[in-house]
Amino acid sequence: MNTLAAVLLWCLLLVVCWPLAVLALVLWPIAWLLSLPFRLVGITFGALFAFLRALLMLPARVLGGGMKPTAA
């Protein structure tokens, strides 16, 4: 659905101002390539924080900090 919206917006831009639409079409891959390192850094930090959270929560999981059985 997101891709369909982008294509429709680009078609609208093509009708309204075709030089700007062609410029956007040419510059989009360059912008994607420039943003790629930032995505990789974001993925790396997300994985690092998930690892640290798992490491810090490990003692509680080992000691049974999860759900306790209730008396029926």
C-alpha positions in Angstrom: 0.0 0.0 0.0 2.9 2.3 0.8 4.4 1.7 -2.7 1.1 2.4 -4.4 0.8 5.7 -2.5 4.3 6.7 -3.6 3.6 5.9 -7.2 0.4 7.8 -7.2 2.1 10.8 -5.6 4.8 10.7 -8.2 2.2 10.5 -11.0 0.5 13.6 -9.5 3.9 15.4 -9.4 4.5 14.3 -13.0 1.3 16.0 -14.1 1.8 19.1 -12.0 5.6 19.7 -12.6 7.3 17.1 -14.7 10.9 18.5 -14.3 10.7 18.1 -10.6 9.3 14.6 -11.0 12.1 13.6 -13.2 14.6 15.1 -10.8 13.1 13.1 -7.9 13.2 10.0 -10.0 16.9 10.5 -10.7 17.9 11.6 -7.1 15.9 8.9 -5.3 18.6 6.1 -5.7 21.3 8.5 -4.6 19.4 9.4 -1.4 18.7 5.7 -0.7 22.5 5.0 -1.0 23.3 7.9 1.3 20.8 6.7 3.9 22.1 3.1 3.9 24.9 3.5 6.4 22.5 5.2 8.8 20.1 2.2 8.5 23.0 -0.2 9.2 24.0 1.8 12.3 20.4 1.7 13.5 20.1 -2.0 13.1 23.4 -2.5 14.9 22.4 -0.3 17.8 19.0 -2.1 18.0 20.8 -5.5 18.2 23.2 -4.2 20.8 20.5 -2.8 23.1 18.5 -6.1 22.7 21.6 -8.0 23.7 22.3 -5.8 26.7 18.7 -6.1 27.8 18.8 -9.9 27.6 22.1 -9.9 29.4 20.8 -7.7 32.3 17.6 -9.7 32.6 19.4 -13.1 32.6 19.9 -13.3 36.4 16.2 -12.6 37.0 15.2 -15.3 34.5 17.6 -17.8 36.0 16.3 -17.1 39.6 12.7 -17.5 38.5 11.7 -13.9 38.3 9.0 -14.8 35.8 5.4 -15.8 36.6 4.9 -17.5 39.9 2.4 -20.3 40.2 -0.7 -19.2 42.2 -2.4 -21.3 44.8 -5.8 -22.6 43.6 
